[in-house]
Amino acid sequence: MEQLPAIITKARARLLVRAPFIGSIALGLEWVNAPDIGTMATDGRSVWFNRDWCEGHGVEKTMGVIAHEVLHVVNRHHLRRGERDAELWNAAADLLINRLLEDDKYVLPQDGLFDRDRRYAGLPTETIYARLLEQQQQQAEQPSDRRSSSQASAGGASGSGNGHDPAASGQTSSRAKPDQGGTGTGKAYPRHATGARSAT
């Protein structure tokens, strides 16, 4: 078994002190160095991490991303998705998780998906997903000239790269999600990845 890098060990130890429940779950997961993913990803049993990203962003932000991945596991997002679109399901899960972590003052990468206007506060992931899907379908039905003007007025965000515009769905930040379900490298990473190639 390969020894974990110091950044992961320190971040998990700090998480264990700050939030013993979340930290103990983090200790029980398998940790896999995966340099070709953006930040981290989980399938409910393992966490894949990009060592360079973690070392470049420090212990506090790495701890926040570890807490994010553990909350995917705790909320059983890998089991509850069913036949739903994986990227949209992950966006819904990220909105829920990142709001909870921000409320607890965790440090998270700024290019994550956030529900800062609390549009989805108190809602389960399934309901957030249904609302995002409805918004996505409404946007698809709009004539292209109306759709582009409504997206521009929603904050000019570029969307999550999965066909829906996070800014138009109440999110104040956007990001691409290229490491969900694979990176084009032939390796199969879980669909519950967090973050773009550079951050969560």
PyMOL CGO cylinders between C-alpha atoms (Angstrom):
from pymol import cmd
from pymol.cgo import CYLINDER

trace = [
    CYLINDER, 0.00, 0.00, 0.00, 1.37, 3.38, -1.06, 0.3, 1, 1, 1, 1, 1, 1,
    CYLINDER, 1.37, 3.38, -1.06, 1.90, 5.96, 1.68, 0.3, 1, 1, 1, 1, 1, 1,
    CYLINDER, 1.90, 5.96, 1.68, -0.44, 8.95, 1.46, 0.3, 1, 1, 1, 1, 1, 1,
    CYLINDER, -0.44, 8.95, 1.46, 1.07, 12.35, 0.79, 0.3, 1, 1, 1, 1, 1, 1,
    CYLINDER, 1.07, 12.35, 0.79, 1.46, 14.63, 3.81, 0.3, 1, 1, 1, 1, 1, 1,
    CYLINDER, 1.46, 14.63, 3.81, -1.20, 17.05, 2.53, 0.3, 1, 1, 1, 1, 1, 1,
    CYLINDER, -1.20, 17.05, 2.53, -3.89, 14.33, 2.63, 0.3, 1, 1, 1, 1, 1, 1,
    CYLINDER, -3.89, 14.33, 2.63, -2.74, 13.03, 6.02, 0.3, 1, 1, 1, 1, 1, 1,
    CYLINDER, -2.74, 13.03, 6.02, -2.74, 16.55, 7.53, 0.3, 1, 1, 1, 1, 1, 1,
    CYLINDER, -2.74, 16.55, 7.53, -6.10, 17.49, 6.01, 0.3, 1, 1, 1, 1, 1, 1,
    CYLINDER, -6.10, 17.49, 6.01, -7.74, 14.27, 7.24, 0.3, 1, 1, 1, 1, 1, 1,
    CYLINDER, -7.74, 14.27, 7.24, -6.26, 14.74, 10.74, 0.3, 1, 1, 1, 1, 1, 1,
    CYLINDER, -6.26, 14.74, 10.74, -7.52, 18.32, 10.89, 0.3, 1, 1, 1, 1, 1, 1,
    CYLINDER, -7.52, 18.32, 10.89, -10.95, 17.16, 9.69, 0.3, 1, 1, 1, 1, 1, 1,
    CYLINDER, -10.95, 17.16, 9.69, -11.01, 14.47, 12.37, 0.3, 1, 1, 1, 1, 1, 1,
    CYLINDER, -11.01, 14.47, 12.37, -10.48, 17.13, 15.05, 0.3, 1, 1, 1, 1, 1, 1,
    CYLINDER, -10.48, 17.13, 15.05, -12.94, 19.61, 13.55, 0.3, 1, 1, 1, 1, 1, 1,
    CYLINDER, -12.94, 19.61, 13.55, -15.70, 17.16, 12.68, 0.3, 1, 1, 1, 1, 1, 1,
    CYLINDER, -15.70, 17.16, 12.68, -15.06, 13.71, 14.21, 0.3, 1, 1, 1, 1, 1, 1,
    CYLINDER, -15.06, 13.71, 14.21, -17.95, 12.01, 12.39, 0.3, 1, 1, 1, 1, 1, 1,
    CYLINDER, -17.95, 12.01, 12.39, -16.89, 13.24, 8.94, 0.3, 1, 1, 1, 1, 1, 1,
    CYLINDER, -16.89, 13.24, 8.94, -13.21, 12.73, 9.74, 0.3, 1, 1, 1, 1, 1, 1,
    CYLINDER, -13.21, 12.73, 9.74, -13.68, 9.15, 10.89, 0.3, 1, 1, 1, 1, 1, 1,
    CYLINDER, -13.68, 9.15, 10.89, -15.50, 8.30, 7.68, 0.3, 1, 1, 1, 1, 1, 1,
    CYLINDER, -15.50, 8.30, 7.68, -12.68, 9.89, 5.68, 0.3, 1, 1, 1, 1, 1, 1,
    CYLINDER, -12.68, 9.89, 5.68, -10.21, 7.63, 7.49, 0.3, 1, 1, 1, 1, 1, 1,
    CYLINDER, -10.21, 7.63, 7.49, -12.26, 4.55, 6.57, 0.3, 1, 1, 1, 1, 1, 1,
    CYLINDER, -12.26, 4.55, 6.57, -12.24, 5.21, 2.82, 0.3, 1, 1, 1, 1, 1, 1,
    CYLINDER, -12.24, 5.21, 2.82, -9.57, 3.97, 0.43, 0.3, 1, 1, 1, 1, 1, 1,
    CYLINDER, -9.57, 3.97, 0.43, -7.40, 6.80, -0.91, 0.3, 1, 1, 1, 1, 1, 1,
    CYLINDER, -7.40, 6.80, -0.91, -6.01, 6.63, -4.46, 0.3, 1, 1, 1, 1, 1, 1,
    CYLINDER, -6.01, 6.63, -4.46, -3.57, 9.08, -6.03, 0.3, 1, 1, 1, 1, 1, 1,
    CYLINDER, -3.57, 9.08, -6.03, -5.03, 9.94, -9.44, 0.3, 1, 1, 1, 1, 1, 1,
    CYLINDER, -5.03, 9.94, -9.44, -3.04, 12.75, -11.06, 0.3, 1, 1, 1, 1, 1, 1,
    CYLINDER, -3.04, 12.75, -11.06, -5.25, 12.89, -14.14, 0.3, 1, 1, 1, 1, 1, 1,
    CYLINDER, -5.25, 12.89, -14.14, -8.41, 14.03, -12.35, 0.3, 1, 1, 1, 1, 1, 1,
    CYLINDER, -8.41, 14.03, -12.35, -9.11, 17.62, -11.37, 0.3, 1, 1, 1, 1, 1, 1,
    CYLINDER, -9.11, 17.62, -11.37, -9.44, 17.53, -7.60, 0.3, 1, 1, 1, 1, 1, 1,
    CYLINDER, -9.44, 17.53, -7.60, -11.14, 14.54, -5.97, 0.3, 1, 1, 1, 1, 1, 1,
    CYLINDER, -11.14, 14.54, -5.97, -13.81, 12.00, -6.73, 0.3, 1, 1, 1, 1, 1, 1,
    CYLINDER, -13.81, 12.00, -6.73, -15.59, 9.22, -4.86, 0.3, 1, 1, 1, 1, 1, 1,
    CYLINDER, -15.59, 9.22, -4.86, -17.62, 6.12, -5.60, 0.3, 1, 1, 1, 1, 1, 1,
    CYLINDER, -17.62, 6.12, -5.60, -18.67, 5.65, -1.98, 0.3, 1, 1, 1, 1, 1, 1,
    CYLINDER, -18.67, 5.65, -1.98, -15.76, 3.33, -1.12, 0.3, 1, 1, 1, 1, 1, 1,
    CYLINDER, -15.76, 3.33, -1.12, -12.70, 5.12, -2.47, 0.3, 1, 1, 1, 1, 1, 1,
    CYLINDER, -12.70, 5.12, -2.47, -11.57, 8.70, -2.91, 0.3, 1, 1, 1, 1, 1, 1,
    CYLINDER, -11.57, 8.70, -2.91, -9.39, 9.57, -5.88, 0.3, 1, 1, 1, 1, 1, 1,
    CYLINDER, -9.39, 9.57, -5.88, -7.31, 12.70, -5.39, 0.3, 1, 1, 1, 1, 1, 1,
    CYLINDER, -7.31, 12.70, -5.39, -4.99, 14.86, -7.42, 0.3, 1, 1, 1, 1, 1, 1,
    CYLINDER, -4.99, 14.86, -7.42, -1.92, 15.31, -5.23, 0.3, 1, 1, 1, 1, 1, 1,
    CYLINDER, -1.92, 15.31, -5.23, -0.67, 18.35, -7.15, 0.3, 1, 1, 1, 1, 1, 1,
    CYLINDER, -0.67, 18.35, -7.15, -4.01, 20.12, -6.78, 0.3, 1, 1, 1, 1, 1, 1,
    CYLINDER, -4.01, 20.12, -6.78, -4.08, 19.40, -3.04, 0.3, 1, 1, 1, 1, 1, 1,
    CYLINDER, -4.08, 19.40, -3.04, -0.50, 20.55, -2.49, 0.3, 1, 1, 1, 1, 1, 1,
    CYLINDER, -0.50, 20.55, -2.49, -1.14, 23.69, -4.54, 0.3, 1, 1, 1, 1, 1, 1,
    CYLINDER, -1.14, 23.69, -4.54, -4.23, 24.65, -2.54, 0.3, 1, 1, 1, 1, 1, 1,
    CYLINDER, -4.23, 24.65, -2.54, -3.12, 23.91, 1.02, 0.3, 1, 1, 1, 1, 1, 1,
    CYLINDER, -3.12, 23.91, 1.02, -4.46, 21.98, 3.98, 0.3, 1, 1, 1, 1, 1, 1,
    CYLINDER, -4.46, 21.98, 3.98, -7.61, 24.05, 4.68, 0.3, 1, 1, 1, 1, 1, 1,
    CYLINDER, -7.61, 24.05, 4.68, -8.99, 23.88, 1.15, 0.3, 1, 1, 1, 1, 1, 1,
    CYLINDER, -8.99, 23.88, 1.15, -8.01, 20.20, 0.84, 0.3, 1, 1, 1, 1, 1, 1,
    CYLINDER, -8.01, 20.20, 0.84, -9.84, 19.52, 4.11, 0.3, 1, 1, 1, 1, 1, 1,
    CYLINDER, -9.84, 19.52, 4.11, -12.93, 21.25, 2.67, 0.3, 1, 1, 1, 1, 1, 1,
    CYLINDER, -12.93, 21.25, 2.67, -12.82, 19.10, -0.45, 0.3, 1, 1, 1, 1, 1, 1,
    CYLINDER, -12.82, 19.10, -0.45, -12.33, 15.95, 1.63, 0.3, 1, 1, 1, 1, 1, 1,
    CYLINDER, -12.33, 15.95, 1.63, -15.38, 16.93, 3.71, 0.3, 1, 1, 1, 1, 1, 1,
    CYLINDER, -15.38, 16.93, 3.71, -17.26, 17.47, 0.43, 0.3, 1, 1, 1, 1, 1, 1,
    CYLINDER, -17.26, 17.47, 0.43, -16.40, 13.98, -0.80, 0.3, 1, 1, 1, 1, 1, 1,
    CYLINDER, -16.40, 13.98, -0.80, -17.32, 12.40, 2.54, 0.3, 1, 1, 1, 1, 1, 1,
    CYLINDER, -17.32, 12.40, 2.54, -20.71, 14.14, 2.43, 0.3, 1, 1, 1, 1, 1, 1,
    CYLINDER, -20.71, 14.14, 2.43, -21.33, 12.53, -0.97, 0.3, 1, 1, 1, 1, 1, 1,
    CYLINDER, -21.33, 12.53, -0.97, -20.72, 9.19, 0.76, 0.3, 1, 1, 1, 1, 1, 1,
    CYLINDER, -20.72, 9.19, 0.76, -22.77, 10.04, 3.87, 0.3, 1, 1, 1, 1, 1, 1,
    CYLINDER, -22.77, 10.04, 3.87, -25.69, 11.17, 1.72, 0.3, 1, 1, 1, 1, 1, 1,
    CYLINDER, -25.69, 11.17, 1.72, -25.33, 8.00, -0.40, 0.3, 1, 1, 1, 1, 1, 1,
    CYLINDER, -25.33, 8.00, -0.40, -25.36, 10.04, -3.60, 0.3, 1, 1, 1, 1, 1, 1,
    CYLINDER, -25.36, 10.04, -3.60, -23.66, 7.16, -5.41, 0.3, 1, 1, 1, 1, 1, 1,
    CYLINDER, -23.66, 7.16, -5.41, -26.61, 4.91, -4.49, 0.3, 1, 1, 1, 1, 1, 1,
    CYLINDER, -26.61, 4.91, -4.49, -29.50, 7.36, -4.86, 0.3, 1, 1, 1, 1, 1, 1,
    CYLINDER, -29.50, 7.36, -4.86, -28.79, 8.56, -8.41, 0.3, 1, 1, 1, 1, 1, 1,
    CYLINDER, -28.79, 8.56, -8.41, -30.63, 5.71, -10.08, 0.3, 1, 1, 1, 1, 1, 1,
    CYLINDER, -30.63, 5.71, -10.08, -31.16, 6.43, -13.78, 0.3, 1, 1, 1, 1, 1, 1,
    CYLINDER, -31.16, 6.43, -13.78, -30.80, 10.20, -13.44, 0.3, 1, 1, 1, 1, 1, 1,
    CYLINDER, -30.80, 10.20, -13.44, -28.32, 12.14, -15.56, 0.3, 1, 1, 1, 1, 1, 1,
    CYLINDER, -28.32, 12.14, -15.56, -25.01, 11.78, -13.69, 0.3, 1, 1, 1, 1, 1, 1,
    CYLINDER, -25.01, 11.78, -13.69, -23.69, 15.30, -14.29, 0.3, 1, 1, 1, 1, 1, 1,
    CYLINDER, -23.69, 15.30, -14.29, -26.94, 17.02, -13.36, 0.3, 1, 1, 1, 1, 1, 1,
    CYLINDER, -26.94, 17.02, -13.36, -27.32, 14.75, -10.30, 0.3, 1, 1, 1, 1, 1, 1,
    CYLINDER, -27.32, 14.75, -10.30, -23.80, 15.68, -9.21, 0.3, 1, 1, 1, 1, 1, 1,
    CYLINDER, -23.80, 15.68, -9.21, -24.59, 19.39, -9.68, 0.3, 1, 1, 1, 1, 1, 1,
    CYLINDER, -24.59, 19.39, -9.68, -27.66, 18.99, -7.45, 0.3, 1, 1, 1, 1, 1, 1,
    CYLINDER, -27.66, 18.99, -7.45, -25.62, 17.11, -4.85, 0.3, 1, 1, 1, 1, 1, 1,
    CYLINDER, -25.62, 17.11, -4.85, -22.85, 19.73, -4.98, 0.3, 1, 1, 1, 1, 1, 1,
    CYLINDER, -22.85, 19.73, -4.98, -25.37, 22.54, -4.41, 0.3, 1, 1, 1, 1, 1, 1,
    CYLINDER, -25.37, 22.54, -4.41, -26.60, 20.80, -1.27, 0.3, 1, 1, 1, 1, 1, 1,
    CYLINDER, -26.60, 20.80, -1.27, -23.16, 19.82, 0.06, 0.3, 1, 1, 1, 1, 1, 1,
    CYLINDER, -23.16, 19.82, 0.06, -21.39, 23.10, -0.65, 0.3, 1, 1, 1, 1, 1, 1,
    CYLINDER, -21.39, 23.10, -0.65, -24.15, 25.10, 1.06, 0.3, 1, 1, 1, 1, 1, 1,
    CYLINDER, -24.15, 25.10, 1.06, -23.80, 22.95, 4.17, 0.3, 1, 1, 1, 1, 1, 1,
    CYLINDER, -23.80, 22.95, 4.17, -20.03, 23.27, 4.18, 0.3, 1, 1, 1, 1, 1, 1,
    CYLINDER, -20.03, 23.27, 4.18, -20.14, 27.03, 3.60, 0.3, 1, 1, 1, 1, 1, 1,
    CYLINDER, -20.14, 27.03, 3.60, -22.63, 27.37, 6.45, 0.3, 1, 1, 1, 1, 1, 1,
    CYLINDER, -22.63, 27.37, 6.45, -20.05, 25.59, 8.65, 0.3, 1, 1, 1, 1, 1, 1,
    CYLINDER, -20.05, 25.59, 8.65, -17.29, 27.94, 7.41, 0.3, 1, 1, 1, 1, 1, 1,
    CYLINDER, -17.29, 27.94, 7.41, -15.25, 25.36, 5.52, 0.3, 1, 1, 1, 1, 1, 1,
    CYLINDER, -15.25, 25.36, 5.52, -12.84, 26.76, 2.95, 0.3, 1, 1, 1, 1, 1, 1,
    CYLINDER, -12.84, 26.76, 2.95, -13.86, 25.62, -0.52, 0.3, 1, 1, 1, 1, 1, 1,
    CYLINDER, -13.86, 25.62, -0.52, -12.52, 26.39, -3.98, 0.3, 1, 1, 1, 1, 1, 1,
    CYLINDER, -12.52, 26.39, -3.98, -14.30, 29.42, -5.40, 0.3, 1, 1, 1, 1, 1, 1,
    CYLINDER, -14.30, 29.42, -5.40, -15.18, 27.81, -8.73, 0.3, 1, 1, 1, 1, 1, 1,
    CYLINDER, -15.18, 27.81, -8.73, -17.52, 25.26, -7.14, 0.3, 1, 1, 1, 1, 1, 1,
    CYLINDER, -17.52, 25.26, -7.14, -21.30, 25.22, -7.44, 0.3, 1, 1, 1, 1, 1, 1,
    CYLINDER, -21.30, 25.22, -7.44, -22.90, 27.24, -4.66, 0.3, 1, 1, 1, 1, 1, 1,
    CYLINDER, -22.90, 27.24, -4.66, -26.45, 28.00, -3.57, 0.3, 1, 1, 1, 1, 1, 1,
    CYLINDER, -26.45, 28.00, -3.57, -25.62, 31.40, -2.10, 0.3, 1, 1, 1, 1, 1, 1,
    CYLINDER, -25.62, 31.40, -2.10, -29.11, 32.78, -2.64, 0.3, 1, 1, 1, 1, 1, 1,
    CYLINDER, -29.11, 32.78, -2.64, -30.37, 29.69, -0.72, 0.3, 1, 1, 1, 1, 1, 1,
    CYLINDER, -30.37, 29.69, -0.72, -32.83, 28.81, -3.48, 0.3, 1, 1, 1, 1, 1, 1,
    CYLINDER, -32.83, 28.81, -3.48, -32.43, 25.12, -2.61, 0.3, 1, 1, 1, 1, 1, 1,
    CYLINDER, -32.43, 25.12, -2.61, -31.99, 25.40, 1.16, 0.3, 1, 1, 1, 1, 1, 1,
    CYLINDER, -31.99, 25.40, 1.16, -33.66, 22.55, 3.03, 0.3, 1, 1, 1, 1, 1, 1,
    CYLINDER, -33.66, 22.55, 3.03, -34.38, 20.55, -0.12, 0.3, 1, 1, 1, 1, 1, 1,
    CYLINDER, -34.38, 20.55, -0.12, -33.18, 16.99, -0.70, 0.3, 1, 1, 1, 1, 1, 1,
    CYLINDER, -33.18, 16.99, -0.70, -30.92, 16.25, -3.64, 0.3, 1, 1, 1, 1, 1, 1,
    CYLINDER, -30.92, 16.25, -3.64, -33.80, 14.66, -5.58, 0.3, 1, 1, 1, 1, 1, 1,
    CYLINDER, -33.80, 14.66, -5.58, -35.83, 17.88, -5.44, 0.3, 1, 1, 1, 1, 1, 1,
    CYLINDER, -35.83, 17.88, -5.44, -32.85, 20.03, -6.37, 0.3, 1, 1, 1, 1, 1, 1,
    CYLINDER, -32.85, 20.03, -6.37, -32.21, 17.69, -9.30, 0.3, 1, 1, 1, 1, 1, 1,
    CYLINDER, -32.21, 17.69, -9.30, -35.86, 17.91, -10.43, 0.3, 1, 1, 1, 1, 1, 1,
    CYLINDER, -35.86, 17.91, -10.43, -35.72, 21.71, -10.35, 0.3, 1, 1, 1, 1, 1, 1,
    CYLINDER, -35.72, 21.71, -10.35, -32.43, 21.84, -12.25, 0.3, 1, 1, 1, 1, 1, 1,
    CYLINDER, -32.43, 21.84, -12.25, -33.82, 19.42, -14.83, 0.3, 1, 1, 1, 1, 1, 1,
    CYLINDER, -33.82, 19.42, -14.83, -36.97, 21.53, -15.22, 0.3, 1, 1, 1, 1, 1, 1,
    CYLINDER, -36.97, 21.53, -15.22, -34.86, 24.66, -15.69, 0.3, 1, 1, 1, 1, 1, 1,
    CYLINDER, -34.86, 24.66, -15.69, -32.67, 22.84, -18.19, 0.3, 1, 1, 1, 1, 1, 1,
    CYLINDER, -32.67, 22.84, -18.19, -35.73, 21.74, -20.17, 0.3, 1, 1, 1, 1, 1, 1,
    CYLINDER, -35.73, 21.74, -20.17, -37.22, 25.25, -20.09, 0.3, 1, 1, 1, 1, 1, 1,
    CYLINDER, -37.22, 25.25, -20.09, -33.96, 26.67, -21.40, 0.3, 1, 1, 1, 1, 1, 1,
    CYLINDER, -33.96, 26.67, -21.40, -33.90, 24.10, -24.19, 0.3, 1, 1, 1, 1, 1, 1,
    CYLINDER, -33.90, 24.10, -24.19, -37.42, 25.13, -25.23, 0.3, 1, 1, 1, 1, 1, 1,
    CYLINDER, -37.42, 25.13, -25.23, -36.56, 28.84, -25.45, 0.3, 1, 1, 1, 1, 1, 1,
    CYLINDER, -36.56, 28.84, -25.45, -35.60, 30.26, -28.83, 0.3, 1, 1, 1, 1, 1, 1,
    CYLINDER, -35.60, 30.26, -28.83, -31.82, 30.55, -28.99, 0.3, 1, 1, 1, 1, 1, 1,
    CYLINDER, -31.82, 30.55, -28.99, -31.84, 34.37, -29.05, 0.3, 1, 1, 1, 1, 1, 1,
    CYLINDER, -31.84, 34.37, -29.05, -33.98, 34.53, -25.86, 0.3, 1, 1, 1, 1, 1, 1,
    CYLINDER, -33.98, 34.53, -25.86, -31.92, 31.81, -24.20, 0.3, 1, 1, 1, 1, 1, 1,
    CYLINDER, -31.92, 31.81, -24.20, -28.61, 33.63, -24.77, 0.3, 1, 1, 1, 1, 1, 1,
    CYLINDER, -28.61, 33.63, -24.77, -29.99, 36.95, -23.49, 0.3, 1, 1, 1, 1, 1, 1,
    CYLINDER, -29.99, 36.95, -23.49, -31.46, 35.31, -20.36, 0.3, 1, 1, 1, 1, 1, 1,
    CYLINDER, -31.46, 35.31, -20.36, -28.15, 33.57, -19.69, 0.3, 1, 1, 1, 1, 1, 1,
    CYLINDER, -28.15, 33.57, -19.69, -26.28, 36.84, -20.10, 0.3, 1, 1, 1, 1, 1, 1,
    CYLINDER, -26.28, 36.84, -20.10, -28.62, 38.61, -17.69, 0.3, 1, 1, 1, 1, 1, 1,
    CYLINDER, -28.62, 38.61, -17.69, -28.24, 35.76, -15.18, 0.3, 1, 1, 1, 1, 1, 1,
    CYLINDER, -28.24, 35.76, -15.18, -24.66, 36.73, -14.52, 0.3, 1, 1, 1, 1, 1, 1,
    CYLINDER, -24.66, 36.73, -14.52, -22.79, 35.69, -17.62, 0.3, 1, 1, 1, 1, 1, 1,
    CYLINDER, -22.79, 35.69, -17.62, -21.69, 32.37, -16.18, 0.3, 1, 1, 1, 1, 1, 1,
    CYLINDER, -21.69, 32.37, -16.18, -20.57, 29.84, -18.72, 0.3, 1, 1, 1, 1, 1, 1,
    CYLINDER, -20.57, 29.84, -18.72, -22.49, 26.90, -17.29, 0.3, 1, 1, 1, 1, 1, 1,
    CYLINDER, -22.49, 26.90, -17.29, -21.27, 23.62, -15.92, 0.3, 1, 1, 1, 1, 1, 1,
    CYLINDER, -21.27, 23.62, -15.92, -20.43, 22.07, -19.24, 0.3, 1, 1, 1, 1, 1, 1,
    CYLINDER, -20.43, 22.07, -19.24, -23.34, 19.67, -19.07, 0.3, 1, 1, 1, 1, 1, 1,
    CYLINDER, -23.34, 19.67, -19.07, -26.00, 21.58, -20.96, 0.3, 1, 1, 1, 1, 1, 1,
    CYLINDER, -26.00, 21.58, -20.96, -27.49, 23.60, -18.11, 0.3, 1, 1, 1, 1, 1, 1,
    CYLINDER, -27.49, 23.60, -18.11, -26.52, 27.07, -17.03, 0.3, 1, 1, 1, 1, 1, 1,
    CYLINDER, -26.52, 27.07, -17.03, -25.79, 27.14, -13.30, 0.3, 1, 1, 1, 1, 1, 1,
    CYLINDER, -25.79, 27.14, -13.30, -26.15, 30.91, -13.16, 0.3, 1, 1, 1, 1, 1, 1,
    CYLINDER, -26.15, 30.91, -13.16, -29.65, 30.68, -14.55, 0.3, 1, 1, 1, 1, 1, 1,
    CYLINDER, -29.65, 30.68, -14.55, -30.49, 28.03, -12.00, 0.3, 1, 1, 1, 1, 1, 1,
    CYLINDER, -30.49, 28.03, -12.00, -29.59, 30.19, -9.02, 0.3, 1, 1, 1, 1, 1, 1,
    CYLINDER, -29.59, 30.19, -9.02, -25.94, 29.34, -8.60, 0.3, 1, 1, 1, 1, 1, 1,
    CYLINDER, -25.94, 29.34, -8.60, -23.48, 32.16, -8.18, 0.3, 1, 1, 1, 1, 1, 1,
    CYLINDER, -23.48, 32.16, -8.18, -20.48, 30.35, -9.55, 0.3, 1, 1, 1, 1, 1, 1,
    CYLINDER, -20.48, 30.35, -9.55, -19.89, 28.06, -12.47, 0.3, 1, 1, 1, 1, 1, 1,
    CYLINDER, -19.89, 28.06, -12.47, -17.43, 25.38, -13.40, 0.3, 1, 1, 1, 1, 1, 1,
    CYLINDER, -17.43, 25.38, -13.40, -16.84, 22.68, -15.91, 0.3, 1, 1, 1, 1, 1, 1,
    CYLINDER, -16.84, 22.68, -15.91, -17.07, 19.10, -14.72, 0.3, 1, 1, 1, 1, 1, 1,
    CYLINDER, -17.07, 19.10, -14.72, -14.67, 17.26, -17.02, 0.3, 1, 1, 1, 1, 1, 1,
    CYLINDER, -14.67, 17.26, -17.02, -13.55, 14.69, -14.47, 0.3, 1, 1, 1, 1, 1, 1,
    CYLINDER, -13.55, 14.69, -14.47, -16.96, 13.17, -13.92, 0.3, 1, 1, 1, 1, 1, 1,
    CYLINDER, -16.96, 13.17, -13.92, -17.16, 9.69, -15.25, 0.3, 1, 1, 1, 1, 1, 1,
    CYLINDER, -17.16, 9.69, -15.25, -13.74, 9.77, -16.81, 0.3, 1, 1, 1, 1, 1, 1,
    CYLINDER, -13.74, 9.77, -16.81, -11.13, 12.13, -18.10, 0.3, 1, 1, 1, 1, 1, 1,
    CYLINDER, -11.13, 12.13, -18.10, -10.55, 10.90, -21.57, 0.3, 1, 1, 1, 1, 1, 1,
    CYLINDER, -10.55, 10.90, -21.57, -7.55, 8.98, -20.31, 0.3, 1, 1, 1, 1, 1, 1,
    CYLINDER, -7.55, 8.98, -20.31, -9.24, 5.60, -20.50, 0.3, 1, 1, 1, 1, 1, 1,
    CYLINDER, -9.24, 5.60, -20.50, -9.54, 5.39, -16.72, 0.3, 1, 1, 1, 1, 1, 1,
    CYLINDER, -9.54, 5.39, -16.72, -13.03, 5.08, -15.29, 0.3, 1, 1, 1, 1, 1, 1,
    CYLINDER, -13.03, 5.08, -15.29, -13.46, 7.47, -12.39, 0.3, 1, 1, 1, 1, 1, 1,
    CYLINDER, -13.46, 7.47, -12.39, -16.73, 7.68, -10.50, 0.3, 1, 1, 1, 1, 1, 1,
    CYLINDER, -16.73, 7.68, -10.50, -19.51, 10.00, -11.58, 0.3, 1, 1, 1, 1, 1, 1,
    CYLINDER, -19.51, 10.00, -11.58, -19.44, 11.72, -8.18, 0.3, 1, 1, 1, 1, 1, 1,
    CYLINDER, -19.44, 11.72, -8.18, -16.34, 13.71, -8.89, 0.3, 1, 1, 1, 1, 1, 1,
    CYLINDER, -16.34, 13.71, -8.89, -16.06, 17.16, -7.47, 0.3, 1, 1, 1, 1, 1, 1,
    CYLINDER, -16.06, 17.16, -7.47, -14.60, 20.00, -9.25, 0.3, 1, 1, 1, 1, 1, 1,
    CYLINDER, -14.60, 20.00, -9.25, -13.16, 21.00, -12.52, 0.3, 1, 1, 1, 1, 1, 1,
    CYLINDER, -13.16, 21.00, -12.52, -9.69, 20.08, -13.62, 0.3, 1, 1, 1, 1, 1, 1,
    CYLINDER, -9.69, 20.08, -13.62, -8.29, 22.83, -11.42, 0.3, 1, 1, 1, 1, 1, 1,
    CYLINDER, -8.29, 22.83, -11.42, -10.58, 22.96, -8.37, 0.3, 1, 1, 1, 1, 1, 1,
    CYLINDER, -10.58, 22.96, -8.37, -13.76, 21.88, -6.62, 0.3, 1, 1, 1, 1, 1, 1,
]
cmd.load_cgo(trace, "trace")
